[in-house]
């Protein structure tokens, strides 16, 4: 059974979103040969969604935490492994929000993001993998998620394509949690 078939059986219906990206975007997205990732929308006890930043990002730039799916690893295992590595939080999976296929017109296979809505159930927020270089966290309500997506889309220079790519998950999440 394909990943999508197994996920539909486990989580029910979810949208498959086709997000068109500018040519050349995959060179940045597929660093290290990665072809897919999990995106983690972690709902805190306050109701806000957890966003992260890294020291080398442009100032004030926050996005959903994400992590790569290793060859042969199932999506759910990757999700829970990445939650632990990046946040140290205990979570329950509320639902699979969407599967986002980031594609370009060149016909290459899309880069796929599996976005989950998670509910924090315990743990202490900290980074367990220093290689992640996470330098800060923020909790956002829907309006804050919209601002974060807008800020990412407005990045320029070498961050422009990356910002637009990362804004897609926030746009999809906002539509799903309204």
C-alpha positions as CSV (number, residue, x, y, z in Angstrom):
1,X,0.0,0.0,0.0
2,X,1.3,3.5,-0.9
3,X,2.0,6.1,1.8
4,X,-1.1,7.9,0.8
5,X,-3.3,4.8,0.9
6,X,-2.0,3.8,4.3
7,X,-2.4,7.4,5.6
8,X,-6.0,7.5,4.3
9,X,-6.8,4.2,6.0
10,X,-5.3,5.5,9.3
11,X,-6.4,9.2,9.3
12,X,-9.3,9.4,6.9
13,X,-9.8,12.0,4.3
14,X,-7.3,14.8,3.8
15,X,-6.5,17.1,1.0
16,X,-3.7,16.6,-1.5
17,X,-2.5,20.1,-2.2
18,X,-0.5,20.9,-5.4
19,X,1.8,23.9,-4.7
20,X,3.5,25.1,-7.8
21,X,7.0,26.5,-7.2
22,X,9.4,28.6,-9.2
23,X,12.0,26.9,-11.4
24,X,15.2,26.1,-9.5
25,X,13.5,25.8,-6.1
26,X,14.2,22.1,-5.7
27,X,18.0,22.7,-5.5
28,X,17.4,24.4,-2.2
29,X,14.6,22.2,-1.0
30,X,16.1,18.8,-1.8
31,X,19.4,19.3,-0.1
32,X,21.0,16.0,0.7
33,X,18.7,14.1,-1.6
34,X,15.6,14.6,0.7
35,X,12.4,14.0,-1.2
36,X,9.8,14.4,1.6
37,X,9.3,15.8,5.1
38,X,6.9,16.0,8.0
39,X,5.6,19.4,9.0
40,X,4.5,19.7,12.7
41,X,1.7,22.1,13.7
42,X,2.0,21.6,17.5
43,X,-0.9,23.1,19.4
44,X,0.2,24.2,22.8
45,X,-2.1,24.1,25.9
46,X,-2.7,27.8,25.4
47,X,-4.2,27.0,21.9
48,X,-1.4,28.6,20.0
49,X,0.6,26.8,17.3
50,X,4.3,26.5,17.9
51,X,6.7,28.1,15.3
52,X,10.5,28.1,15.3
53,X,13.3,30.2,14.0
54,X,17.0,29.6,13.5
55,X,19.9,31.9,14.2
56,X,20.8,32.2,10.5
57,X,17.3,33.0,9.3
58,X,16.4,36.6,8.6
59,X,15.4,38.5,11.8
60,X,11.8,37.9,12.8
61,X,11.4,34.9,10.5
62,X,9.4,32.1,12.0
63,X,8.0,28.9,10.4
64,X,6.5,25.5,11.2
65,X,9.0,22.9,12.4
66,X,9.7,20.3,9.8
67,X,12.0,17.3,9.5
68,X,13.1,14.9,6.8
69,X,11.8,11.4,6.3
70,X,14.6,8.9,6.1
71,X,14.7,6.3,3.3
72,X,12.5,3.4,4.4
73,X,11.0,5.3,7.4
74,X,7.3,5.5,7.6
75,X,5.7,8.9,7.9
76,X,4.3,8.5,11.4
77,X,7.7,7.3,12.8
78,X,9.4,10.3,11.2
79,X,6.9,12.7,12.6
80,X,7.3,11.4,16.2
81,X,11.1,11.2,15.9
82,X,11.3,14.8,14.6
83,X,8.9,16.1,17.3
84,X,11.3,14.6,19.9
85,X,14.5,15.9,18.2
86,X,13.2,19.4,17.7
87,X,10.9,20.1,20.6
88,X,11.2,17.4,23.3
89,X,7.4,17.6,23.7
90,X,5.0,14.7,24.2
91,X,2.2,15.0,21.6
92,X,-1.0,13.3,20.3
93,X,-1.7,13.3,16.6
94,X,-5.0,15.2,16.2
95,X,-5.1,14.7,12.4
96,X,-3.3,14.7,9.1
97,X,-4.1,18.2,7.9
98,X,-2.8,17.8,4.3
99,X,-0.2,16.3,2.0
100,X,1.4,19.1,0.0
101,X,3.2,18.3,-3.3
102,X,5.6,21.1,-4.1
103,X,6.2,20.8,-7.9
104,X,7.7,22.7,-10.7
105,X,6.9,22.6,-14.4
106,X,10.1,20.5,-15.3
107,X,8.3,17.3,-14.6
108,X,10.5,16.2,-11.7
109,X,8.8,14.3,-8.9
110,X,7.3,16.7,-6.4
111,X,8.8,17.4,-3.0
112,X,6.2,16.2,-0.5
113,X,5.3,17.6,2.9
114,X,3.0,15.6,5.2
115,X,1.5,18.2,7.6
116,X,0.1,17.0,10.9
117,X,-1.8,18.9,13.6
118,X,-0.5,17.7,17.0
119,X,-1.7,18.4,20.5
120,X,1.0,18.9,23.2
121,X,0.4,16.6,26.1
122,X,3.6,17.0,28.2
123,X,7.3,17.4,28.1
124,X,9.5,20.5,28.4
125,X,10.1,22.6,25.3
126,X,13.8,22.2,24.4
127,X,15.9,21.2,21.4
128,X,17.3,17.6,21.7
129,X,19.3,17.9,18.4
130,X,21.8,20.8,18.5
131,X,22.4,20.2,14.8
132,X,19.0,21.7,14.2
133,X,20.3,25.2,15.2
134,X,16.9,26.3,16.5
135,X,17.3,29.6,18.2
136,X,13.8,30.5,19.3
137,X,10.2,29.6,19.5
138,X,6.9,31.5,19.3
139,X,3.2,30.6,19.8
140,X,0.8,32.0,17.2
141,X,-2.9,32.2,16.9
142,X,-4.5,32.2,13.4
143,X,-3.8,35.8,12.8
144,X,-0.2,35.3,13.9
145,X,0.1,32.3,11.5
146,X,-1.1,34.5,8.7
147,X,1.5,37.2,9.6
148,X,4.2,34.6,9.7
149,X,3.2,33.3,6.2
150,X,3.1,36.9,4.9
151,X,6.5,37.6,6.4
152,X,8.0,34.5,4.7
153,X,6.4,35.4,1.3
154,X,7.9,38.9,1.6
155,X,11.5,37.8,2.0
156,X,13.8,38.9,-0.7
157,X,17.2,38.1,-2.1
158,X,18.6,34.6,-1.5
159,X,15.7,33.9,0.9
160,X,12.9,34.6,-1.5
161,X,12.2,31.1,-2.9
162,X,12.7,29.5,0.5
163,X,10.3,31.9,2.1
164,X,7.6,31.3,-0.5
165,X,8.1,27.5,-0.1
166,X,7.8,27.7,3.7
167,X,4.8,30.0,3.6
168,X,2.7,27.3,1.7
169,X,2.4,25.1,4.8
170,X,1.3,28.0,7.0
171,X,-1.3,29.0,4.3
172,X,-2.7,25.4,4.2
173,X,-2.7,25.2,8.0
174,X,-4.6,28.5,8.4
175,X,-7.3,27.3,5.9
176,X,-7.6,24.0,7.9
177,X,-7.9,25.5,11.4
178,X,-10.3,28.4,10.7
